[in-house]
Amino acid sequence: MTRPVDHPAVPAPKIGVLLINLGTPNAPEPGAVRLYLREFLSDPRVVEIPQLVWKPILHGIILRTRPAKSAHAYRQVWMEEGSPLAVHTARIAAALADSFGPEAIVDHAMRYGQPAIAERIDALFAMGCTRLLIAPLYPQYCGATTATALDEAFRHLRHMRWLPAVRTLDPYHDDPAYIGALAQSVRASIAALPFAPDAIVASFHGMPQRTLELGDPYHCHCRKTARLLSEALGRELIVAFQSRFGRAKWLAPATDEVLAGLPAKGVGKVAILAPGFAADCVETLEELDIRGRKTFLDAGGSDFAYLPCLNDSRPGVEMLRTLVGRALEGWRPDQ
């Protein structure tokens, strides 16, 4: 059909793939960290305490004391290009850019901070993306991660007049492609070490115990990932949960307590990985590789190694290419 002469230009229909990660401050400084924490800790999906109780604590105590401490942690791991999480997530998106044909555009956003989800959805739509895959980079489903990323995306979509067709990437905690990529990465990392670890610790981000009791599948997903990875590696993994916050009871055992107790059990050499993180960040590089290392060595351990996340490694990118490609089935003209 021939368009009228005065018809505005219409871009060819495209597919948008929006990778979403948690978020990060724009700079390793208290002011930037305060802005980030205010947005992050104001999310009722993250802190499930009544707002009338939580807001005075957040604004009266936490945002006055925590930013300086967190900024120090960020400064220890900040990269030349920026925050590790932002850098690695951007690299993952770039590595996937040409994976799904010329009609697919791969972009990334952060749930908190920049680039914002709403901004990138608008950008993809402006480039002609009438189909959108929202892909949270969280292998294990959790209300405080996967759900809030989707909340934010759909919150923006509900205000758009012309909505794209939308799909979401399933959690992939037990997907063979993910377990295989993890196993390949762990084997390669251990082979490069100057020592053979007596034990391997799989440290997942912690959540309050209450989330499990309320039906969040996160704990079960973490345990299943660890079990399948253990089977793939042919050796036992010690499962632990890091990043406790506040006084509530959290998922156990705690990573710092596990590391402190291993030398007394005859474990002098340990390797630790964080299978719940798609990309390295302050929680892996500062909490595990710096503070976790000190905890273990101070307790009498002799050798410690942090095994990096998949990041934009070949196994990690191939895994995401498989998962995203599967999620796009039926949308791509070559299928």
Backbone torsions as a table, in degrees:
resi	resn	phi	psi	omega
1	MET	NA	133.7	179.3
2	THR	-86.0	126.2	179.4
3	ARG	-76.2	151.4	173.8
4	PRO	-57.9	152.3	-177.3
5	VAL	-58.7	-37.3	-175.9
6	ASP	-90.7	10.5	-179.6
7	HIS	-72.8	133.5	179.1
8	PRO	-64.0	154.5	179.8
9	ALA	-62.4	138.8	179.5
10	VAL	-120.5	115.4	-179.6
11	PRO	-67.0	150.5	177.4
12	ALA	-62.1	139.4	-178.6
13	PRO	-57.9	136.3	179.5
14	LYS	-130.8	170.3	178.2
15	ILE	-111.8	130.0	175.9
16	GLY	-102.9	134.2	174.9
17	VAL	-117.3	111.9	-177.2
18	LEU	-109.1	105.9	175.5
19	LEU	-79.9	132.1	-177.5
20	ILE	-122.8	129.5	173.4
21	ASN	-119.9	178.9	-169.0
22	LEU	-67.0	-56.9	-178.0
23	GLY	136.7	170.4	-173.2
24	THR	-163.4	153.4	172.1
25	PRO	-63.9	158.4	178.2
26	ASN	-79.1	-17.3	-178.8
27	ALA	-153.4	154.1	-179.6
28	PRO	-84.1	51.2	-177.9
29	GLU	-125.1	149.3	-176.2
30	PRO	-53.5	-40.1	-179.5
31	GLY	-62.5	-45.9	179.0
32	ALA	-67.1	-39.0	179.0
33	VAL	-66.4	-37.7	179.3
34	ARG	-61.5	-44.0	178.5
35	LEU	-61.2	-43.9	-179.9
36	TYR	-63.9	-48.7	-178.1
37	LEU	-64.4	-35.0	178.9
38	ARG	-62.1	-43.2	178.3
39	GLU	-69.2	-46.4	-177.4
40	PHE	-62.2	-50.7	-173.8
41	LEU	-83.1	-3.2	173.1
42	SER	-88.6	-7.5	-178.7
43	ASP	-76.0	118.2	-179.9
44	PRO	-65.3	-15.9	173.4
45	ARG	-72.7	-28.2	-177.5
46	VAL	-86.3	-46.3	178.6
47	VAL	-117.5	105.3	-175.0
48	GLU	-92.9	55.3	175.3
49	ILE	-115.1	139.7	177.8
50	PRO	-49.8	134.0	-174.0
51	GLN	-59.2	-32.7	178.6
52	LEU	-63.5	-29.5	178.4
53	VAL	-86.1	-41.0	-170.9
54	TRP	-77.1	-39.7	-173.5
55	LYS	-59.0	-43.6	177.1
56	PRO	-62.6	-34.1	177.5
57	ILE	-68.9	-45.2	-178.6
58	LEU	-61.9	-51.9	-174.0
59	HIS	-82.8	-28.0	-176.6
60	GLY	-88.1	-24.7	-175.9
61	ILE	-124.4	-61.1	-169.1
62	ILE	-64.0	-47.1	-177.5
63	LEU	-74.1	-7.6	175.2
64	ARG	-93.0	-27.9	-172.8
65	THR	-112.2	-35.5	-171.6
66	ARG	-76.9	-33.7	-176.1
67	PRO	-55.7	-40.3	-178.9
68	ALA	-65.9	-41.4	178.9
69	LYS	-65.3	-44.9	-179.9
70	SER	-66.8	-37.1	178.5
71	ALA	-61.6	-38.2	177.2
72	HIS	-61.4	-42.7	178.6
73	ALA	-62.6	-44.3	179.3
74	TYR	-63.0	-39.5	-178.7
75	ARG	-61.4	-31.1	-178.1
76	GLN	-70.7	-21.7	-175.4
77	VAL	-121.4	0.5	-176.2
78	TRP	-61.0	135.6	-179.5
79	MET	-96.2	165.4	179.5
80	GLU	-58.6	-36.3	-179.4
81	GLU	-83.1	-11.5	-179.3
82	GLY	137.5	-158.3	179.9
83	SER	-62.7	136.6	-179.5
84	PRO	-54.1	-42.3	-178.9
85	LEU	-63.3	-43.2	179.0
86	ALA	-65.5	-42.7	-178.3
87	VAL	-64.6	-49.2	-176.8
88	HIS	-68.4	-36.7	178.8
89	THR	-66.2	-41.2	177.1
90	ALA	-63.5	-38.7	178.5
91	ARG	-66.3	-37.2	177.2
92	ILE	-62.0	-47.4	179.4
93	ALA	-60.4	-41.8	179.7
94	ALA	-65.0	-38.5	-179.7
95	ALA	-67.1	-26.6	-179.7
96	LEU	-92.7	-2.6	-168.2
97	ALA	-53.9	-41.4	-175.2
98	ASP	-105.7	21.7	-171.5
99	SER	-83.8	-20.2	-168.9
100	PHE	-124.2	24.7	176.1
101	GLY	93.5	163.1	-175.9
102	PRO	-66.0	-17.9	-178.2
103	GLU	-86.3	-4.3	-178.0
104	ALA	-107.7	133.9	177.8
105	ILE	-115.5	123.5	179.1
106	VAL	-100.8	127.1	-179.3
107	ASP	-134.6	174.8	178.0
108	HIS	-142.1	157.0	179.5
109	ALA	-149.4	167.4	177.5
110	MET	-118.0	140.9	177.5
111	ARG	-64.4	-38.3	178.1
112	TYR	-123.5	132.8	-178.5
113	GLY	89.6	-154.7	-173.1
114	GLN	-118.3	148.4	-4.4
115	PRO	-73.2	138.5	-174.5
116	ALA	-76.4	150.6	-179.2
117	ILE	-60.0	-47.8	-177.9
118	ALA	-60.5	-42.7	-179.8
119	GLU	-60.7	-43.4	-176.8
120	ARG	-75.7	-32.1	174.4
121	ILE	-62.6	-45.2	178.2
122	ASP	-61.3	-40.8	-179.5
123	ALA	-64.5	-43.1	179.1
124	LEU	-64.6	-41.2	179.4
125	PHE	-65.0	-39.2	179.1
126	ALA	-64.6	-26.4	177.6
127	MET	-85.6	5.6	174.9
128	GLY	96.6	15.8	-179.1
129	CYS	-80.6	101.4	178.7
130	THR	-93.0	-3.6	173.9
131	ARG	-129.5	134.7	-172.6
132	LEU	-133.8	124.5	171.6
133	LEU	-102.2	118.3	176.5
134	ILE	-94.7	119.2	-170.9
135	ALA	-124.5	87.9	174.6
136	PRO	-65.6	132.0	-177.4
137	LEU	-88.1	55.1	177.7
138	TYR	-123.3	108.9	-178.8
139	PRO	-60.5	-42.2	-178.5
140	GLN	-98.1	130.4	-179.7
141	TYR	-71.2	136.8	172.5
142	CYS	-148.3	143.4	177.5
143	GLY	-59.7	-33.1	-176.5
144	ALA	-81.5	-5.5	179.4
145	THR	-125.8	-73.5	-178.3
146	THR	-58.8	-49.6	-173.9
147	ALA	-65.3	-41.5	-177.6
148	THR	-72.0	-29.4	174.2
149	ALA	-64.1	-43.5	178.1
150	LEU	-69.3	-38.3	175.4
151	ASP	-52.6	-49.6	-175.5
152	GLU	-65.6	-40.3	178.5
153	ALA	-63.4	-47.6	-178.1
154	PHE	-72.4	-27.3	175.1
155	ARG	-61.0	-39.2	178.2
156	HIS	-76.3	-41.2	-178.5
157	LEU	-60.5	-31.9	-177.2
158	ARG	-68.6	-12.8	178.1
159	HIS	-99.1	-2.3	-179.9
160	MET	-87.2	136.5	179.4
161	ARG	-71.5	-46.7	-178.8
162	TRP	-105.1	104.7	-176.3
163	LEU	-88.2	136.6	170.8
164	PRO	-73.2	160.4	167.4
165	ALA	-68.0	138.1	-171.1
166	VAL	-126.4	135.8	168.7
167	ARG	-128.0	159.6	175.7
168	THR	-124.9	150.2	178.3
169	LEU	-81.2	128.7	179.0
170	ASP	-66.8	151.1	168.1
171	PRO	-56.3	145.2	-172.5
172	TYR	-126.7	32.6	-175.1
173	HIS	-59.5	-29.0	-177.2
174	ASP	-119.1	12.7	-179.1
175	ASP	-69.6	132.8	-179.9
176	PRO	-55.5	-33.5	179.3
177	ALA	-65.0	-39.7	179.3
178	TYR	-70.6	-46.7	179.5
179	ILE	-62.5	-40.4	179.1
180	GLY	-64.3	-41.0	178.6
181	ALA	-65.6	-42.8	177.5
182	LEU	-59.9	-48.3	-178.0
183	ALA	-60.9	-43.3	179.7
184	GLN	-62.5	-42.8	-179.7
185	SER	-66.0	-43.4	-179.3
186	VAL	-64.8	-44.0	179.5
187	ARG	-59.8	-44.9	-178.9
188	ALA	-65.8	-40.7	-179.3
189	SER	-66.3	-41.9	-179.6
190	ILE	-68.7	-37.7	179.0
191	ALA	-62.7	-27.0	-178.7
192	ALA	-86.2	-5.6	-178.2
193	LEU	-77.0	152.2	176.6
194	PRO	-83.0	5.4	178.6
195	PHE	-145.7	160.2	176.1
196	ALA	-98.7	117.5	-177.3
197	PRO	-66.7	138.6	174.1
198	ASP	-73.5	-28.1	-178.5
199	ALA	-148.1	152.8	174.9
200	ILE	-120.9	127.9	179.1
201	VAL	-105.3	130.0	172.9
202	ALA	-103.1	108.5	-176.2
203	SER	-103.2	119.0	177.3
204	PHE	-104.9	154.3	176.7
205	HIS	-63.9	136.9	-178.5
206	GLY	-77.9	161.7	172.5
207	MET	-142.4	153.9	176.1
208	PRO	-57.9	142.3	178.6
209	GLN	-54.7	-31.0	-178.1
210	ARG	-60.0	-32.0	-179.3
211	THR	-64.2	-37.4	176.8
212	LEU	-65.3	-43.7	-178.3
213	GLU	-66.1	-26.4	178.9
214	LEU	-85.6	-3.1	174.9
215	GLY	106.6	5.4	176.9
216	ASP	-67.4	130.8	-176.1
217	PRO	-81.7	3.0	-171.5
218	TYR	-55.3	-49.7	-178.2
219	HIS	-58.1	-44.1	-179.9
220	CYS	-65.2	-39.6	178.5
221	HIS	-63.2	-42.0	178.9
222	CYS	-62.4	-46.2	-179.0
223	ARG	-62.8	-38.0	179.7
224	LYS	-69.2	-41.6	175.6
225	THR	-55.8	-48.1	-178.3
226	ALA	-63.2	-40.2	-180.0
227	ARG	-65.1	-45.1	-178.9
228	LEU	-68.0	-37.8	177.5
229	LEU	-67.2	-39.8	177.2
230	SER	-59.7	-43.6	178.2
231	GLU	-64.1	-39.8	-179.4
232	ALA	-67.3	-35.8	-179.3
233	LEU	-83.3	-20.1	-178.4
234	GLY	74.0	26.8	176.7
235	ARG	-152.8	157.2	-176.3
236	GLU	-71.4	145.4	172.4
237	LEU	-116.3	142.8	173.4
238	ILE	-94.0	119.7	-177.7
239	VAL	-92.9	134.0	178.4
240	ALA	-145.4	166.1	-176.8
241	PHE	-129.6	129.9	-173.5
242	GLN	-107.1	-180.0	169.4
243	SER	64.1	42.9	174.8
244	ARG	-62.5	148.0	-178.4
245	PHE	-146.4	127.5	178.4
246	GLY	83.1	-170.7	-172.4
247	ARG	-99.6	-5.8	-178.5
248	ALA	-66.5	159.5	175.0
249	LYS	-74.0	129.9	-177.6
250	TRP	-112.0	165.8	176.5
251	LEU	-56.0	142.0	-175.3
252	ALA	-126.8	161.3	2.2
253	PRO	-79.6	156.3	-179.9
254	ALA	-79.1	138.0	-176.2
255	THR	-58.3	-45.0	-178.1
256	ASP	-63.6	-36.5	178.8
257	GLU	-71.0	-37.2	177.1
258	VAL	-62.5	-47.7	-179.2
259	LEU	-62.4	-39.7	-179.7
260	ALA	-67.1	-27.7	-176.2
261	GLY	-92.7	-13.9	-175.0
262	LEU	-65.4	-44.9	-178.8
263	PRO	-56.8	-36.9	178.9
264	ALA	-66.7	-18.0	178.4
265	LYS	-96.1	9.9	177.7
266	GLY	89.0	9.3	178.6
267	VAL	-94.9	104.8	-178.6
268	GLY	-98.4	-19.0	-177.1
269	LYS	-127.9	123.7	-175.1
270	VAL	-135.2	146.1	170.4
271	ALA	-119.8	142.8	-178.6
272	ILE	-131.7	141.2	177.2
273	LEU	-134.3	164.5	-177.7
274	ALA	-125.8	83.7	-172.5
275	PRO	-70.8	-10.1	179.8
276	GLY	-87.5	-6.4	-178.1
277	PHE	-106.3	125.8	176.8
278	ALA	-74.8	-25.3	-176.7
279	ALA	-141.2	147.2	178.2
280	ASP	-66.2	147.1	-173.4
281	CYS	-157.0	-172.6	-177.7
282	VAL	-61.9	-33.1	-179.8
283	GLU	-68.3	-27.9	178.8
284	THR	-93.5	-44.3	-172.9
285	LEU	-79.8	-36.3	179.2
286	GLU	-95.1	-48.2	-175.7
287	GLU	-69.2	-41.4	-178.1
288	LEU	-91.7	-56.3	-171.7
289	ASP	-71.2	-28.6	180.0
290	ILE	-99.5	-63.0	-176.9
291	ARG	-71.6	-39.0	178.2
292	GLY	-63.4	-40.8	176.8
293	ARG	-58.6	-48.1	-178.6
294	LYS	-62.3	-42.5	179.5
295	THR	-58.4	-45.9	-177.1
296	PHE	-68.6	-46.0	-178.4
297	LEU	-68.9	-37.0	177.6
298	ASP	-65.7	-26.5	179.5
299	ALA	-83.0	-3.2	177.2
300	GLY	114.1	1.6	176.9
301	GLY	-69.2	155.6	-177.3
302	SER	-105.0	-33.4	-175.8
303	ASP	-138.9	136.1	-177.9
304	PHE	-137.8	138.0	175.9
305	ALA	-140.0	132.0	170.2
306	TYR	-95.4	128.0	179.6
307	LEU	-95.5	123.6	-171.7
308	PRO	-65.9	158.4	174.2
309	CYS	-66.7	172.8	-179.7
310	LEU	-64.5	-35.5	178.4
311	ASN	47.4	-135.3	178.8
312	ASP	-102.9	29.7	175.8
313	SER	-64.8	161.9	179.7
314	ARG	-58.1	-46.9	178.2
315	PRO	-61.6	-38.7	-179.4
316	GLY	-67.1	-43.6	-179.5
317	VAL	-68.4	-41.5	177.8
318	GLU	-61.4	-39.7	178.7
319	MET	-61.8	-48.7	-179.8
320	LEU	-67.2	-33.7	176.5
321	ARG	-61.3	-39.6	177.9
322	THR	-66.7	-48.3	-176.0
323	LEU	-67.1	-45.6	-179.7
324	VAL	-67.9	-41.7	177.7
325	GLY	-58.3	-40.1	177.7
326	ARG	-64.9	-40.5	-179.2
327	ALA	-68.6	-22.3	-179.5
328	LEU	-92.1	1.0	-177.2
329	GLU	-55.8	132.8	-179.6
330	GLY	92.1	-15.7	178.4
331	TRP	-95.6	-28.2	-175.7
332	ARG	-85.6	137.0	-175.8
333	PRO	-66.0	-17.6	-178.9
334	ASP	-86.7	6.6	-178.2
335	GLN	-112.9	NA	NA
